[in-house]
Amino acid sequence: MTIGFIGLGQLGSRLTGRLLQNDKKLLVFDLDADAVDAQVEQGAIATASVAELTEFCEVVITCLPSPSASASVMTGEHGGLAAMQAGSTWIEMSTTSVEEIRKMDERAGDLGIELLEAPLTGGVHRAATGQMTILVGGRKETFERHIELLKTLGGQVIHMGEVGTASLIKVITNLLCLVDLVATGEALMLARKGGLDLGKCYEAICASSGTSREFEDWAPVILNGSLNTGFTTDLGLKDLGFVADLGQQYGVPLKLTELVKSLFEQSREKYGGNAWTPHVIKMLEEEVGEELRAEGFSDVIQS
């Protein structure tokens, strides 16, 4: 099987590494020539265009930063979908909206192409070791045909149902993650102002009913001061926007979501959209006049 991979950013470059380590024949494309060169050095084959890649691959995987980027690559100016052969499969690993992925599925189906949505969750730092969870939406037969490939890319693979279901649960998980981040900042600041040792607080919370994967992963880079979660404010706001839209669509009042979204909007205005998500906590630090720091924590998330 020849696999094509489009999108060699922080997540995509780690996923391609998994494929190459497992001896997959891999064609790659990205607008960043340096990112392509890095994959070629590991054994991938570079292509000159999206259409050239999609024409010759039985499976095409996209891992892009936004629905607009994915649309441009596959159904817009780059023409990736139109160049694919009937009977091939497109695996969309980008986080996108429920409405958008269902539109993509219809367009793919009209061309005789199967689509699986397969967003990942669990932290980019786990991608290189294949420990991320893959949430999959699409026909069960298509899912079962590609289950071994999906297991190469991730750890736990969960088939959620038809196309659209995986995108919905993915943004729900990101909602919980981002709410947890804001709560982490407030909890640590309360501990700091109360005179507690934040290193011991981290140990205590991790051993308590208040712990979570996000706290255990993200609190160390907050306490270190690097704030490097590998997840930008713009990406967080994209997901919160999806959730807000779904709340309106389904008639669910998402009051906490709106509050957290407002805080992230303030953070973007202050630090920029490319700032790491914990800058929403840096905003709290500056408001209180107290930094959340402790010795012995890494500047990057440990897998």
Protein Blocks (a to p, Z undefined) as FASTA:
>chain_A
ZZddehjafklmmmmmmmmmnopacddddfblklmmmmmmnopacdfbfklmmmmpcbdc
dddfbfklmmmmmmmmnommmmpcehiacddfbdcdfklmmmmmmmmmmnopacddddde
hijklmmnopaccddeddfklmmmmmmmmmmmmmcdcdfbdehjlmmmmmmmmmmmmmmm
mmmmmmmmmmmmnopafklmmmmmmmmmkbcfklmmmmmmmmnonopnopafklmmmmmm
mmmmmmmmnopacfklmmmmmmmmmmmmmnopkbcfklmmmmmmmmnopacddehiafbd
cZZ
